[in-house]
Amino acid sequence: MNNVWWVSIAFRAPCARQTRAKPLLHLFTGYTRYANQHHPSLRLGGIRRCQLYEKRAFTTSSLLEAKHKTSKSHSPKSKSQSGKANVPDSILKPAPTVASHLEGIPAKSTVDEEPLTWRDYDPEGGMPLPGEEPSKSELKQVFGDHVDEEQGLYILNVMYWRRMSGALIDSGLEFPKNSGVTREMALSGLNYIRTLDPDFDEEAAGQQWVREESIRLQNEIRERSIRLGLYKDMPEEEGAETTEEESEQGTAYGRERYKDSQLAKIRDEYKAKWEREQAEEEARKERKERAAMHSQRGPLELQGGVQPVVAITSSGPGGVAIGTSPKSGWLPATVERKPWVKYYEEQAQTIKDNILPQISVFGRLAPSLIVTLAVVALGIFVSDNYTPPPKSARIWPDTPPAAATLTAISAVLVSAFFVARLPPAWKALNKYYTIVPAKPYAVSVVGAIFRHDTVAHLVTNLASLWIFGLLLHDDVGRGTFLAIFLASGAVGGFTSLTYNVLRKQWTTYISGSSGSILGMAAAACTLHPTRKIRVLGYEIPIAAWMLLALFGGLEAVAALRGMRTMIDHAGHLGGIIAGMGAGFYLKSEIKSTRSSMLSNNADTMNVEASSHLD
């Protein structure tokens, strides 16, 4: 706290109960200050006017007796030390008007004087030390040669008052700048004072000082509020007659009688203003989120793929923090989750405290790349070595193989959609069936193929699966079809993961079989580039290769420009590239097979011709 501020409030405010003795008291106040400067042996320390008058009636005898008691406790100084030669005798004489107040005052022996405490002294002048004052040699040992006797006693008196009153916790070692007292000098004086009474509890005194100052400030603020009209005090004579109903602050009776205070009116105005600002801020945030959501819509939206978070994210230790999940989802935002559901929801959080995990780019991509290459290699092996089962070994022998395969895949996708609604499955789904660039799991590049969060996403992919799946399955068979489906999905998932990691799109997650379906479509269009594709009986009036080039070009432009949509453009593009690669691989295999068959047929014909000639 500012010591000057405390002093100006606590010790310079006028006393409300001062009476006609005030002029005389001012005379003796001036006398005492002069004596403090020139007569340390007669030091009274600036008796506080208000408290002294409250305790006893003011008389010259009482004041002179206090001075006499104080001077008796100190050894008399020589004329050279006290400096009396420099003080005129007229100044030391009491005012002649003092005698008019001696009438009717009891004798000195009949008055019981209370011992003076720190409350009876001015903090600017301090209070005398207990016992005899230190000698000049002792002061020299405490402060050194650069401090004279008068200044040394002044420092000791002030520091002793601060220690006894507890103001040491507030004022510390600070002195007025014009006093010439440094912190080192004050500390030396304080250390000397502590040796006089080492058992004194400074901490308890400081706590008492804080409590008293707090009460004093509260009363001062209360009185000032009453003067300014912000608070209305209850008179003491009316307080005794106050009923219980009147004593309850804020009752209808009290408001009707005393009206609302100015402080209450100001409070209500600020409260209403704050509520308006809060409502405007909420409306502004809602408009901002709605605009951000609308800005993420694009011409290629299939209501699936990447689901970026729209909410603004905060910064964490790593520079980026993961934001909260979107408010819109398969459950309404107003639904209050049950405790057991909240438990599984907390368990399913792969990233705690929304802080980005410190993983390198290689650590995020390398495991997923290994899984992707393994899936591609497994697909090639299955495509080359798969043998269709005989009709008698099939579960549905009367169902075409293409329809049976697509039905099984559709059943798996629909089942995964409903399983994703079960809270116990959320943890596994978030780890192994969702690609999260912030904290990826390697097997998620395959597991993400089977997860769909919305009905629209699922229905769109199922329709595309049946449109392009029937075309491809009839051309390549079940083994190659499944290999293309899984390999295209894995390549598309890894492409999307790489794209988002390199662009540091940490607030995204990828799921869905769009990459697999587009890979099948690309493979079908590559095998038969001039084929016309029919959708629900309607024939698209362009060739298959033109449709593939148009769709692939749009996806490439969207991915390169970084369009913020709800679609996984990078994953779609990766699936298309994987499907085209599978189509060219199959065409090369077909050509090599035909060449070998033709060569075998030619050899057979030559053998048969030679046998006929023989």
Secondary structure as UniProt FT lines:
FT   HELIX           3..10
FT   TURN            11..12
FT   TURN            16..17
FT   TURN            20..21
FT   HELIX           22..38
FT   HELIX           40..42
FT   HELIX           49..55
FT   HELIX           60..72
FT   HELIX           79..82
FT   HELIX           84..86
FT   HELIX           89..92
FT   HELIX           96..101
FT   TURN            103..104
FT   HELIX           108..110
FT   HELIX           118..120
FT   TURN            123..125
FT   HELIX           136..143
FT   TURN            145..146
FT   HELIX           149..165
FT   TURN            166..167
FT   HELIX           168..171
FT   TURN            172..173
FT   HELIX           177..179
FT   HELIX           183..196
FT   TURN            198..199
FT   HELIX           202..228
FT   HELIX           236..239
FT   TURN            240..241
FT   HELIX           244..247
FT   TURN            249..250
FT   HELIX           252..258
FT   HELIX           262..295
FT   TURN            299..300
FT   TURN            317..318
FT   TURN            333..334
FT   HELIX           339..347
FT   HELIX           352..354
FT   HELIX           361..385
FT   HELIX           391..393
FT   TURN            397..398
FT   HELIX           401..419
FT   TURN            420..421
FT   HELIX           423..425
FT   HELIX           426..432
FT   TURN            437..438
FT   TURN            442..443
FT   HELIX           444..447
FT   HELIX           448..450
FT   HELIX           455..476
FT   HELIX           478..502
FT   TURN            503..504
FT   TURN            506..507
FT   HELIX           514..527
FT   TURN            529..530
FT   STRAND          532..535
FT   TURN            536..537
FT   STRAND          538..543
FT   HELIX           544..561
FT   HELIX           569..613
//
